[in-house]
Amino acid sequence: MSFLYNVLIHLAAPVAILVQLWRGLRDPSYRGGLGERFGFGPAIAGPVIWVHAVSVGEVQAAQPLVAQLRRRHPAYKVLLTTVTPTGAARARLLFGDQVLLRYVPFDLPGAVRRFFDRVQPKLAMILETELWPNLYGECGRRSVPLVLASARVSPRSVGKYRRLMSLFRKTLSYGIVIAAQSEPDAERFRSIGATPDRTHVTGNIKFDFQPPEGIEALGRRWRDENLPGRPVWVAGSTHEGEEGIVLDAHRRVLERFPDALLILVPRHPQRFEVVRNLLAKRHEAAAFRSAGTAPPPGSRVLLGDTMGELMKFYAAADVAFVAGSLVPIGGHNLLEPASVGLPVLTGPHNFNGEEIAGLLVDAGAALVVSDTQQLAESVSRLLGDAELRKVMGTAGKAVLDSNRGALDRLLTLVDPLLA
């Protein structure tokens, strides 16, 4: 099975390169880092802790982990790898020069060996779950401890892994420490070959997220200066197919609240221009955050076409809709708006964070909407009921507070590996 896997991944490599180059024609951020994806890059001197966070959500979740690793193990450098340019951009905003940053290599044997030769990590940590046989195998061959942090296997994925049981049983047999989000996740890992005595339940470190210091005051001040007296709701991290639904819902909201403003924030910066064109095609009265000026009084939509401001927009708003959930993307981080006391709306597709969505819904902090009508009705209801917004916002913060501690439990597994 390993031989077949390597044959297939070598066949897939040229396709991956072509996809990278094709994306680079439209988005310059995809043009860099190709050498790093084949394991090239400068050698790193000194002991290294390697943390892998695939994209924006995992990079955000890694922030408290990286801070604790740097505090508890100051002799080590921290290398953060990502897969996507948006993840890399978010990492640069969050960490600056506090960490080393590069793209993770393709799971080709040669690329993986070159990466390890240059980095020589003393510990590898992968957030959530990406099962890469060659990368894991190289950790085993070089006796590099590997920890899967906040690890999860969705019910829809476990059947696929079981069909490749012989490959993943070997992959998971290299002494890997699995810090699972929940007991069902831990059991699914055991069912595909994880070692039971190295499989632990530590929880989801996303619950240890702390909003940037002073962000609520910053949001209120920005709103007072730019949107005085206007009802405001945010649609955060939208994907293709969602902007039209959100804009249709906003037109219904305007029937009840004529001065309401929608702050529309696409997930990926390469889609900013696409959404600008959509707004123009629909003849929306839109302003653009990149202009750097306050939205004119007649504007009904503010396009968040800048990077790193979503938390400020959440802190400035009355209601948050977290996208990637009206289409089958899997949903994005519901805890970000909850952390600043906002009532949260989400679509039905939350398989990337089912536990978090369930806890927030059960606590009365979040509502699930499935279409334009439900989204419009829920936004309108919340904009018109300050007490309900307060109750839901308080419930969201309580969910966060009561589920913290996963990071400490994870670090009790990590610290001995670095001793």
C-alpha atoms as one frame of an Amber mdcrd trajectory, in Angstrom:
protein
   0.000   0.000   0.000   2.889   2.401   0.763   4.408   1.715  -2.656   1.080
   2.402  -4.383   0.615   5.593  -2.350   4.029   6.900  -3.426   3.341   6.068
  -7.063   0.057   7.967  -6.928   1.498  10.980  -5.130   4.330  11.252  -7.668
   1.732  11.183 -10.443  -0.271  13.866  -8.647   2.721  16.176  -8.093   2.773
  17.665 -11.656  -0.944  18.388 -11.355  -0.348  20.174  -8.040   2.383  22.278
  -9.642   0.123  23.230 -12.561  -2.681  24.165 -10.160  -0.239  26.316  -8.189
   0.957  28.078 -11.342  -2.605  28.553 -12.639  -3.701  30.093  -9.341  -0.646
  32.312  -9.476  -1.906  33.844 -12.725  -4.911  35.218 -10.870  -3.470  35.645
  -7.379   0.191  36.694  -6.948   0.270  35.192  -3.431   0.309  31.707  -5.006
   3.469  32.413  -7.013   5.852  32.202  -4.083   6.905  29.269  -1.989   7.024
  26.602  -4.692  10.581  25.667  -3.703   9.493  25.293  -0.072   6.739  22.920
  -1.162   9.496  20.665  -2.511  11.441  20.841   0.741  13.888  23.581  -0.219
  14.574  26.594   1.941  17.289  27.905   4.235  18.658  25.662   6.958  17.652
  26.605  10.490  20.345  26.763  13.154  19.468  25.735  16.681  16.707  23.577
  18.154  13.306  23.933  16.484   9.718  23.197  17.464   7.707  22.746  14.285
   3.984  23.629  14.362   1.819  23.017  11.296  -1.449  24.917  10.831  -3.042
  24.247   7.462  -4.875  27.552   6.894  -6.371  30.658   8.503  -8.537  28.975
  11.149  -5.751  26.718  12.394  -3.230  29.586  12.342  -5.573  31.607  14.546
  -6.009  28.645  16.891  -2.228  28.251  17.058  -1.708  31.730  18.512  -2.029
  30.823  22.224  -0.123  27.573  21.646   2.813  29.364  20.025   2.830  31.956
  22.812   3.013  29.235  25.473   5.698  27.273  23.627   7.870  30.379  23.350
   7.335  31.198  27.024   7.918  27.677  28.365  10.734  26.689  26.018  12.658
  29.873  25.195  15.720  27.954  23.962  13.721  26.693  20.968  12.821  28.498
  17.783   9.258  27.981  16.551   8.693  27.176  12.879   5.117  27.570  11.656
   4.130  25.955   8.357   0.919  26.426   6.403  -0.574  25.169   3.148  -2.408
  28.263   1.896  -1.204  31.811   1.143  -4.076  33.165   3.244  -2.829  31.096
   6.177   0.679  32.446   5.634  -0.617  36.024   5.449  -2.560  35.575   8.676
   0.518  34.127  10.363   2.608  37.135   9.361  -0.039  39.463  10.831  -0.302
  37.500  14.082   3.321  36.609  14.753   5.530  38.981  12.790   9.136  37.909
  13.315   8.389  35.939  16.488   8.238  32.701  14.499   9.870  31.307  11.393
   7.399  30.788   8.572   7.358  28.609   5.452   5.078  26.322   3.440   4.832
  22.659   4.348   6.338  20.308   1.743   4.317  18.064  -0.530   4.188  14.533
   0.876   6.808  13.320  -1.600   9.635  11.268  -0.042  12.378  13.529  -1.445
  10.608  16.759  -0.510   9.980  15.524   3.014  13.623  14.442   3.478  14.903
  17.810   2.251  12.559  19.620   4.619  13.760  17.586   7.612  17.420  18.001
   6.610  17.021  21.795   6.650  14.743  22.158   9.665  15.814  19.239  11.933
  12.873  19.686  14.317  13.068  18.363  17.864   9.266  18.180  18.036   6.504
  18.260  15.415   2.937  19.371  16.169   0.114  19.244  13.633  -3.133  21.050
  14.438  -6.386  19.247  13.772  -5.785  16.342  11.357  -3.853  15.832   8.167
  -2.619  12.274   7.718   0.527  12.282   5.572   2.236   8.876   5.418   5.667
  10.053   4.250   5.877  13.011   6.601   4.789  10.918   9.585   7.143   8.145
   8.552  10.089  10.562   8.401   9.285  11.693  11.941   9.439   8.046  12.991
  12.692   7.322  11.164  14.382  10.363  12.709  12.879   9.790  16.167  11.131
  13.168  16.092   8.167  13.153  18.528   4.960  13.957  16.668   1.819  15.302
  18.362  -1.548  15.677  16.644  -3.092  18.585  18.570  -6.863  19.159  18.713
  -7.027  16.098  16.495 -10.305  15.043  14.979 -11.662  12.538  12.495 -15.142
  13.322  11.237 -17.661  10.482  10.956 -17.767  11.032   7.181 -13.957  10.587
   6.941 -13.492   7.500   9.072 -14.935   5.178   6.405 -12.435   6.479   3.859
  -9.553   5.890   6.277 -10.770   2.378   7.047 -10.700   1.497   3.367  -7.001
   2.409   3.466  -6.492   0.752   6.845  -3.120  -0.833   6.086  -1.637   2.508
   5.014  -2.964   4.522   7.923  -2.279   1.830  10.511   1.387   2.083   9.526
   1.200   5.884   9.437  -0.208   6.029  12.965   2.215   3.431  14.373   5.278
   5.692  14.661   4.780   6.527  18.331   2.513   9.434  17.502   0.799  11.181
  20.423  -2.815  11.991  19.588  -4.471  14.761  21.594  -8.061  14.344  20.421
 -10.795  16.929  20.664 -13.359  14.487  22.086 -13.819  10.872  23.102 -15.641
  10.035  19.822 -12.666  11.496  17.918 -10.266   9.411  20.029 -12.279   6.269
  19.373 -12.306   6.917  15.632  -8.507   7.300  15.710  -8.196   3.983  17.548
 -10.454   2.357  14.967  -8.080   3.315  12.128  -4.953   2.108  13.886  -3.869
   4.655  16.506  -2.060   3.261  19.562  -4.560   3.305  22.445  -2.082   4.259
  25.181  -0.888   7.255  23.139  -4.387   8.490  22.318  -5.674  11.092  24.778
  -8.674  13.403  25.010  -7.496  16.955  25.675 -10.250  19.051  24.078 -10.195
  21.715  21.399  -7.588  24.452  21.825  -9.840  26.786  19.844 -11.703  27.291
  23.139  -8.520  28.849  24.544  -8.818  31.640  22.002  -8.471  35.087  23.535
  -9.639  38.088  21.527  -6.955  40.728  20.957  -6.505  42.920  23.993  -8.762
  45.970  23.873 -10.578  44.798  20.733 -14.079  45.458  22.114 -13.241  49.066
  22.967 -11.530  49.466  19.588 -14.611  48.134  17.802 -16.962  50.433  19.673
 -14.762  53.443  18.978 -14.496  52.598  15.279 -18.270  52.230  15.069 -18.936
  55.519  16.891 -16.559  57.335  14.547 -17.707  55.734  11.295 -21.253  54.360
  11.742 -22.926  56.431  14.473 -26.440  55.293  15.294 -26.687  52.651  12.561
 -27.700  48.996  13.112 -24.753  46.851  11.956 -24.371  43.178  11.146 -21.380
  41.263   9.806 -21.199  38.361   7.364 -17.728  37.003   8.032 -15.584  34.667
   5.910 -18.023  34.276   3.007 -17.444  31.910   0.092 -18.690  31.719  -3.471
 -22.444  31.141  -3.446 -22.966  32.828  -0.083 -22.620  36.529  -0.938 -25.768
  36.465  -3.062 -27.766  34.872  -0.238 -26.418  37.382   2.285 -27.133  40.368
   0.049 -30.672  39.146  -0.642 -31.194  38.770   3.104 -29.858  42.273   3.702
 -32.396  43.747   1.288 -35.125  42.202   3.433 -33.477  43.534   6.589 -33.501
  47.029   5.060 -37.286  46.863   4.758 -37.481  46.978   8.567 -34.236  48.829
   9.293 -33.634  51.247   6.384 -30.362  52.548   7.853 -28.863  49.096   8.580
 -25.345  48.381   7.333 -23.990  45.006   6.296 -20.218  44.498   6.630 -19.429
  41.780   4.087 -16.031  40.077   4.530 -14.984  37.414   1.974 -12.844  34.594
   3.327 -10.089  34.861   0.708  -8.505  38.102  -0.523  -8.353  36.820  -4.100
 -12.169  37.044  -4.113 -12.306  40.731  -3.146 -12.465  41.776  -6.789 -15.097
  39.136  -7.566 -17.341  40.442  -4.797 -16.758  44.054  -5.879 -18.019  43.088
  -9.322 -21.010  41.321  -7.791 -21.912  44.436  -5.809 -21.662  46.550  -8.956
 -23.754  44.100 -10.976 -26.469  44.162  -8.319 -26.297  47.985  -8.088 -25.712
  47.798  -4.345 -24.958  51.043  -2.527 -21.540  49.811  -1.411 -18.451  51.290
   0.215 -15.037  49.683   0.434 -12.930  49.381   3.551  -9.756  49.608   1.440
 -10.700  53.241   0.669  -9.779  54.077   4.274 -12.707  56.458   4.767 -15.987
  56.190   6.645 -18.851  54.662   4.635 -21.083  57.444   3.244 -24.502  57.760
   4.913 -26.228  56.356   1.809 -24.156  53.169   1.715 -25.878  49.943   2.657
 -22.934  47.520   2.356 -19.325  47.877   3.457 -17.028  45.398   1.727 -14.262
  44.289   4.081 -11.597  44.114   1.387  -8.648  44.342   3.793  -6.777  41.745
   5.829  -6.822  41.265   9.592  -9.846  43.406  10.521 -12.599  40.823  10.960
 -12.329  40.767  14.765 -12.659  44.559  14.850 -15.754  44.334  12.660 -17.247
  41.712  14.976 -16.518  43.929  17.983 -18.225  46.849  16.234 -21.371  44.967
  15.194 -24.716  43.973  16.710 -25.002  40.543  15.031 -22.555  38.167  13.343
 -23.224  35.600  10.651 -20.262  33.213  10.271 -20.113  31.903   6.734 -18.649
  28.853   5.036 -21.783  27.246   6.444 -24.536  28.002   3.920 -22.483  26.072
   1.372 -20.730  22.766   2.226 -17.371  24.278   3.213 -17.693  23.141   6.819
 -18.059  26.457   8.614 -15.559  28.824  10.186 -14.721  29.930  13.715 -17.917
  30.682  15.628 -15.932  31.445  18.767 -14.459  34.656  17.365 -17.735  36.652
  17.467 -18.837  34.812  20.607 -15.661  35.966  22.365 -16.717  39.616  22.001
 -20.281  38.967  23.177 -22.084  38.859  19.838 -25.124  36.716  19.058 -24.027
  34.254  16.368 -25.808  33.015  13.257 -24.520  30.102  11.206 -25.653  27.919
   8.347 -26.259  24.163   8.600 -22.835  23.032   7.262 -20.582  23.041  10.317
 -18.793  19.714  10.012 -15.416  21.421  10.618 -16.587  22.413  14.076 -19.630
  20.346  14.989 -18.843  20.311  18.711 -18.441  24.086  18.930 -21.601  24.728
  16.905 -23.566  22.272  19.025 -22.434  23.800  22.306 -23.265  27.334  21.193
 -26.672  26.360  19.818 -27.539  24.320  22.918 -26.519  27.238  25.150 -28.737
  29.653  23.225 -25.729  31.619  21.954 -26.154  30.734  18.271 -28.949  30.140
  15.784 -28.825  27.988  12.649 -30.267  29.467   9.448 -30.624  27.624   6.166
 -31.627  30.180   3.537 -32.206  33.818   2.692 -35.531  34.062   4.499 -34.287
  32.536   7.756 -31.140  34.666   7.710 -33.130  37.865   7.121 -35.675  37.018
   9.808 -33.010  36.172  12.392 -30.944  39.296  11.694 -34.037  41.508  11.839
 -35.232  39.914  15.059 -31.858  40.410  16.737 -31.369  43.961  15.504 -34.754
  44.788  17.014 -34.173  43.128  20.402 -31.236  44.445  22.416 -32.066  42.234
  25.398 -31.983  39.063  23.290 -28.630  40.130  21.835 -27.282  40.583  25.357
 -28.564  37.190  26.537 -27.095  35.362  23.538 -23.809  37.229  23.787 -23.446
  36.414  27.479 -24.223  32.753  26.790 -21.511  32.642  24.112 -18.850  34.004
  26.437 -19.935  31.465  29.067 -19.451  28.584  26.604 -15.925  29.798  25.916
 -15.075  30.194  29.592 -16.440  26.794  30.610 -14.523  24.912  27.923 -11.094
  26.465  28.300  -8.183  24.329  29.436  -7.422  22.206  26.368  -4.159  24.083
  25.860  -2.929  23.257  29.363  -3.860  19.595  28.918  -2.055  19.531  25.580
   1.084  21.091  27.037   1.243  18.464  29.801   1.751  15.950  26.970   4.205
  18.167  25.079   6.503  19.397  27.845   8.018  15.955  28.662   8.849  15.454
  24.994  11.049  18.553  25.096  12.631  17.855  28.468
